[in-house]
Amino acid sequence: MKCDSNKKITVDNAVIMAAGTSSRFAPLSFERPKSLYEVRGEVLIERQIRQLMEAGIQDVIIVVGYLKEQFAYLRKRFGVKIVENPDYLFRNNNSTIHAVKNHLNNTYICSSDNYFSVNPFEREVSGAYYAACYARGKTSEWCISEGEDGFIDTVTVGGRNSWYMMGHVFWDETFSRKFVEILDAEYDNPLTAPKLWESIYSEHLDELKLKIRKYPRGVIEEFDSLDELRLFDESYVENTRSEIVKNIAAYLKCSQGDICNISPAKENGSNEASGFTFSARLHRYFYSYSTGQVSEAD
């Protein structure tokens, strides 16, 4: 797991991105941010904060937006800083980076909903990198490859038998300074708003240098839906910790485990989900957030 360079950089801080709505994690994310759900006995973001601090990184910044008040307790419990991203609903995660641009130096950039089976963080790092896992066969993930100089030289959405972006990133001072310069120059362009920060990075590979840090299967976990979480934590099969799912099960006279294949539904032109469709006992239904009603899906 170690980078090849012998040069060691002391980590200054860590940014945990927690501003987004995680609409694919419906309906649990409608009630509570995904990173505040308990997985295998630990709240996701709390586990990540502990791992950072155990590695000696005490300066941890949480960027919030959606349901921001639910993160307030982390200040007192862990002594973290909390920064608000006011643009989270109208922009992609490039706005989270923009919100903390003055904090970026030798910095870990983390997603708040990752689960690390072992602690991947270190006080000293050998250089800027993006964590990666390997996909055997076809994948829809963001695939990366490296050139002869050891730096990432291609980024493609989808691929086969490839390393792909997964988990945390480490930005050294040079990368941080250059990325902020590029982001500032492009931020007000309407075409930038929907972009992931990774998209901006991939458009400037000649200027922004990251290596691939390769992790074995099972070290970095990510759950984009309730169905995926249930595969990792079986306690969610019959107890989703969701009042919405509990009420739907009661209404349909089925178990929570019967409710699956959930897909968020958005109104035209809106980034906010209006509800979600789901399957239960071979039927397809729609649940409306505004009315709290269940109906047969079209």
C-alpha positions in Angstrom: 0.0 0.0 0.0 3.0 2.4 0.2 3.9 4.8 -2.5 7.2 4.3 -4.3 8.8 7.7 -3.5 11.0 8.0 -0.5 10.0 11.6 0.2 7.7 11.9 3.1 5.2 14.7 3.5 3.6 15.5 6.8 -0.2 15.6 6.6 -1.6 18.9 7.7 -5.3 18.1 7.9 -8.3 16.3 6.4 -11.5 17.4 4.7 -14.5 15.1 4.9 -17.1 15.9 2.3 -20.6 15.5 3.8 -22.7 18.1 2.0 -24.5 16.0 -0.6 -28.0 14.6 -0.5 -27.1 11.0 -1.4 -30.4 10.6 -3.2 -29.5 7.1 -4.4 -29.6 6.0 -0.8 -33.3 6.7 -0.6 -35.3 6.7 1.6 -32.8 6.5 4.4 -31.0 9.6 3.2 -34.3 11.6 3.2 -34.4 11.1 7.0 -30.7 11.3 7.9 -27.5 11.9 5.9 -26.0 8.6 4.8 -22.8 9.3 6.7 -24.7 9.4 10.0 -26.0 5.8 9.6 -24.6 3.1 11.8 -22.8 0.3 9.9 -21.6 -2.8 11.8 -22.0 -0.9 15.1 -20.3 2.4 14.2 -21.6 5.6 12.7 -19.8 5.9 9.3 -18.4 9.4 9.7 -17.5 8.9 13.3 -15.5 5.8 12.4 -13.6 7.8 9.7 -12.9 10.7 12.2 -11.5 8.2 14.7 -9.3 6.6 12.1 -7.9 9.9 11.0 -7.2 10.9 14.6 -5.7 7.6 15.5 -3.3 8.2 12.6 -2.3 11.6 14.2 -4.4 13.9 12.1 -6.2 16.0 14.6 -7.3 18.9 12.3 -10.4 17.5 10.7 -12.9 19.6 8.7 -16.4 18.4 7.9 -18.1 20.2 5.0 -21.9 20.1 5.4 -24.9 21.2 3.5 -27.9 18.8 3.4 -29.5 18.4 6.9 -26.4 20.3 8.2 -27.8 20.6 11.8 -27.5 16.8 12.3 -23.7 17.1 12.1 -23.4 19.8 14.8 -22.7 17.3 17.6 -19.5 16.3 16.0 -17.9 19.5 17.1 -18.2 18.7 20.8 -17.6 15.0 20.5 -14.5 15.1 18.4 -13.4 18.8 18.2 -13.7 18.9 14.4 -14.3 22.1 12.4 -17.6 22.3 10.5 -17.7 24.4 7.3 -21.0 25.0 5.4 -21.3 24.6 1.6 -24.2 26.9 0.7 -24.2 25.7 -2.9 -24.6 21.9 -2.3 -28.1 21.7 -3.8 -27.2 23.5 -7.1 -23.7 22.3 -7.7 -21.7 19.1 -7.6 -18.9 18.4 -5.1 -16.6 21.0 -6.7 -18.5 23.4 -4.5 -17.4 21.5 -1.4 -13.8 21.9 -2.4 -14.4 25.6 -3.1 -15.9 26.0 0.4 -12.7 24.9 2.0 -10.1 26.1 -0.5 -8.3 28.2 2.1 -7.8 25.1 4.3 -6.2 23.0 1.6 -2.5 22.2 1.8 -1.1 18.7 2.5 -4.6 17.4 2.9 -6.6 14.2 2.8 -9.9 14.6 0.9 -12.4 12.0 2.1 -16.0 11.0 1.3 -18.0 10.8 4.5 -19.8 7.6 3.6 -16.8 5.3 3.0 -16.2 2.4 5.4 -12.5 1.4 5.8 -12.1 -2.1 7.2 -8.5 -1.2 8.1 -7.2 2.3 8.8 -5.7 3.7 5.5 -4.5 7.0 7.0 -1.0 8.0 7.9 0.7 11.0 9.5 3.4 11.0 6.8 2.7 10.3 3.1 5.0 9.7 0.2 3.2 11.9 -2.3 -0.2 12.9 -3.8 -2.4 10.0 -4.7 -5.9 8.7 -5.4 -6.9 5.5 -3.6 -8.0 2.8 -6.0 -9.5 -0.7 -6.1 -9.3 -3.3 -8.9 -12.3 -4.3 -11.0 -12.2 -7.7 -12.7 -14.4 -7.7 -15.8 -16.6 -4.8 -16.8 -17.2 -1.9 -14.5 -19.0 1.5 -14.7 -16.6 3.1 -12.2 -14.1 5.8 -13.0 -11.1 3.8 -14.3 -7.6 5.1 -14.2 -4.2 4.1 -15.6 -0.7 5.5 -15.1 2.0 6.5 -17.5 5.7 5.7 -17.5 6.3 8.5 -15.0 4.1 6.8 -12.5 1.3 9.4 -12.6 -2.3 9.0 -13.6 -2.5 9.7 -17.4 -6.0 8.5 -18.3 -9.4 8.7 -16.6 -12.4 7.1 -18.2 -15.9 6.5 -16.9 -16.3 2.7 -17.3 -13.8 0.1 -18.4 -12.7 -3.5 -18.0 -10.1 -5.2 -15.8 -8.9 -1.9 -14.4 -8.0 0.1 -11.3 -10.7 2.6 -10.5 -11.1 5.6 -8.1 -12.4 4.5 -4.7 -12.1 6.1 -1.4 -9.8 8.9 -0.1 -7.3 11.1 -1.9 -4.2 12.9 -0.6 -3.4 16.3 -2.1 0.1 17.7 -1.4 0.7 21.4 -1.3 1.5 21.7 -5.0 -1.6 19.8 -6.1 -3.8 21.8 -3.7 -2.5 25.2 -4.9 -2.9 24.3 -8.6 -6.3 22.8 -8.2 -7.6 25.8 -6.4 -6.2 28.0 -9.1 -8.0 26.1 -11.8 -11.2 25.8 -9.8 -11.3 29.6 -9.1 -10.8 30.3 -12.8 -13.6 27.9 -13.8 -16.1 28.2 -10.9 -18.4 30.8 -12.4 -18.7 29.0 -15.7 -22.2 27.5 -15.7 -20.7 24.3 -17.3 -18.7 23.8 -14.1 -21.6 23.6 -11.7 -22.6 20.0 -12.4 -19.1 18.6 -12.4 -17.5 16.4 -9.8 -14.1 17.7 -8.7 -12.7 14.5 -10.3 -14.1 15.7 -13.7 -12.2 19.0 -13.3 -9.1 17.0 -12.3 -9.4 14.6 -15.3 -9.5 17.7 -17.7 -6.1 18.9 -16.4 -4.0 15.7 -16.0 -0.9 17.5 -17.4 -1.0 20.0 -14.6 -2.5 18.0 -11.7 -0.3 15.1 -10.7 -1.6 12.1 -8.7 -0.4 8.6 -8.4 -2.5 5.5 -7.9 -2.5 4.0 -4.5 -3.7 0.4 -4.9 -5.7 -1.2 -2.1 -6.8 -4.9 -2.0 -10.4 -6.0 -2.2 -12.3 -5.4 1.0 -10.3 -2.5 2.5 -12.5 0.3 1.1 -16.3 -0.1 1.0 -19.0 2.1 -0.4 -22.8 1.8 -0.3 -24.8 3.6 -2.9 -28.2 2.1 -2.0 -30.0 0.3 0.8 -29.7 -3.0 -1.2 -25.9 -2.6 -1.3 -25.7 -1.8 2.5 -27.8 -4.9 3.2 -25.1 -7.1 1.6 -22.5 -5.6 3.9 -24.6 -5.3 7.1 -27.3 -7.9 7.2 -29.0 -6.2 10.2 -30.5 -3.8 7.7 -32.5 -6.5 5.9 -35.3 -6.5 8.5 -34.4 -3.3 10.4 -33.7 -0.4 8.0 -33.7 2.2 10.8 -36.1 4.1 8.5 -39.6 5.2 9.7 -40.6 5.6 6.0 -39.7 1.9 5.2 -41.3 0.8 8.5 -44.5 2.6 7.6 -44.6 1.3 4.1 -44.1 -2.3 5.4 -47.0 -1.8 7.8 -49.2 -0.4 5.0 -48.4 -3.2 2.5 -48.5 -5.8 5.3 -45.1 -7.1 4.4 -41.7 -7.2 6.1 -39.0 -4.5 5.7 -36.9 -7.1 4.0 -39.6 -7.4 1.2 -38.9 -3.8 0.2 -36.0 -3.6 -2.2 -34.8 -2.3 -5.6 -35.3 1.3 -4.5 -34.7 4.0 -7.0 -35.0 7.8 -6.4 -37.4 9.8 -8.5 -36.8 13.4 -9.4 -39.1 16.0 -10.7 -38.1 17.5 -14.1 -35.5 20.2 -13.7 -34.9 19.6 -10.0 -32.0 18.1 -8.1 -34.2 17.1 -5.3 -35.9 13.7 -5.2 -39.7 13.8 -5.1 -39.9 10.3 -3.9 -38.8 6.8 -4.9 -39.9 3.6 -6.6 -39.5 0.2 -5.0 -40.4 -3.4 -5.3 -42.3 -5.5 -2.8 -43.6 -9.0 -3.4 -43.3 -8.8 -7.2 -45.1 -5.4 -7.5 -43.6 -2.0 -8.2 -44.7 1.0 -6.1 -44.0 4.7 -5.8 -43.7 6.6 -2.5 -44.2 10.4 -2.5 -42.2 12.4 0.0 -44.7 15.3 -0.1 -47.8 13.2 0.6 -46.4 10.2 2.3 -48.6 8.0 0.1 -47.8 4.7 -1.6 -49.2 4.1 -5.1 -48.8 1.6 -7.9 -45.9 2.6 -10.1 -46.6 3.2 -13.8 
